């Protein structure tokens, strides 16, 4: 764990296993440390306080719901807390302006595009076929409908615009050109 970055807040510290920040705050955060420290840092984030991990600030995106899981590691007694913006989960809702796709370091593009198309189906509301996942992922980047998040450590995150009109236009063009079948 000594190679992991450390987050500190008012004398409390925890190791950061991974994080992803977007323009307005933290989309994903994984902390490992003593229970009191992890809880204090998470409480600070819940209170809209900024905590620092090296030169990167971590802060909760206001009014954005998160899913948080906390477990105690059996060998050490340390706590592992992971928190993820709801818009990066299967609980994303249609009508939200954007959603996020996370990519672990070992994920290949097929796995990421499969995760993307599942969230796309929930968030965008445009009919798609599973076999379109890879083409839509690549075309989304080309049209700036998908962009990498700002700051990341040990995980990659992508912001996806969830407006149906540009995606519908892209799909119609793909069908007419024969790329989407």
N, C-alpha and C positions, 0 to 999 in steps of 0.2 A: 504493500500500500504506500510505501514511502515515495514511489514515483508518481502517485496521483496528486493532482493539485489539491490545495487546502483552501477551504472557504472559512473565513473568520468573521465573527460578529460579536461585539461587546465581550470579548474574552472567550467566547465559545468557538470551537473549531471542529470541523469534520472534513473527511476526505471526499472529493468529488470523483465519482466513478465515471460520470458522463453528464453532459449538459448540452442543450441547444437553445440559443437565443434568437429571437426574431427581432424585428424593428421595435416592437413595443414591450418586449420582455421575454421571459423564459418560457419556452414551450415544453422542455423536458429537463428534469433534474434528478440525478441519482446520488444520494449522500450515504456515506458510511461513517459511523462514529459512535461515541458513547450516547446513550439514550437522551440524557439531558441536553447535550450539545446539539444533537440532530433536531430535537424538538424545539429548542430555542431558535435555531436558525430557521426552521420551517415556520415557526410562529412569527418571526420577523418578516418573512416573505408574505405571509398571510396579512400582515398589517401594512403591506405596501412599502416596507422598508427595503432599501437596497443593501445587498451583501456583496462582498467582493471575492472573486476567485482570480487571483493574479491581477491583470489589468482589465478583466471583463467583469461587468456588473451583472448580477443576477437579481431579477425582480419579477414579481408576479404580475401578469397582465391583468389590469383592473377589470372587474366584471366578467372575467373569463373563468368558467368552472374548470376545475381540475379533478382528476382521479388520482388518489394517493394510496399507496400500499406500503406498509411498514412491517418488516419481519426482524426477528432477533436471530442473528447468526449463531448456530448451536455451539461451535467450537470456541468462539471468543466472547460471546455475549454482546458483541457490538450490534448496533441497529443499522439496517439497510432500509432507507426510505427512498422510494421512487415516486415521482409525481409527474403527471402528463396532462397537458391541456386536453380537455374533452374533444376539441376539434381535431385531435390526432388519434382518436379512437373510433370504435364502431358506434359510439354514442353521438357522433357528429350529427347535426340536424340540418335538414334542408332549409335554406334561407339564410344560413350563416354566410358571411362574405368570403370566407376562406377556410381551408382546412390544411392540415399538415401531414406529411408522410415522413416517417422516420426510417433511416437505413443504418443498420448495424454494419460494422466494418466488414464482416464476412458475407453479407447479403449480396447476391448477384442481382443483375438488372431484372431478371425474370421475377424474382421474389419481390423486388421493390415495385415493379409495375403491377403485379398481382395485388399487393397491398393497396397501391394507388387506385386501381379500378374498383376495388371494394368500397373504399371511402368515397370515391367519385360517385358511385351509384347512390350512396346515401345522401351526399351533400348537394349534388348538382341537379339531379332530377331529369337528366337527359338520357334517353334509352341508349344503352351500350351493350356490346357483346364482349364476353371475356377475352376473346382472341384479339380484340382491338387494344388491349392494355399497353403493349410495348409501343405501338405506333402512336397512341394518344400521349403516352409519357414523353416520347421524343418530340412530337409536334407541339406539346404544351411548352416545352423548353424553347423551341424555336419561336413561338409566339409570345414569350414572356408571361405565359399563364402559370408557369412553374418556375420558381427561383429558389436557389439555396438560401437558407437562413443565414444570419449575420455571423454569429460566433458559435463555434461548436468544439466540443472535446469528446473524443472516443465514440461519437455517433454523428451521423449526418441527418439533417432535417431540411425539408423542402416545404415552402409555402405555395399552396395551390389556390388560385383564384377560383371561387365557386360560382361565379355568375354563369348562368346557362347560355346566354346569347353567344359569347365568343366560342364556347365549346360546341354549341349546335352548328355554328357556321363552319368550324373546323371539321366536324364530322360530316356535314353535307359535302364539303369540298373533297374530303377523303373518299366518300362513297362515289361521287361523280368522277374522280380521277382513277378509281379502281383500287386504291390502296386499302380501303376498308371494305371487307366483304362479309 
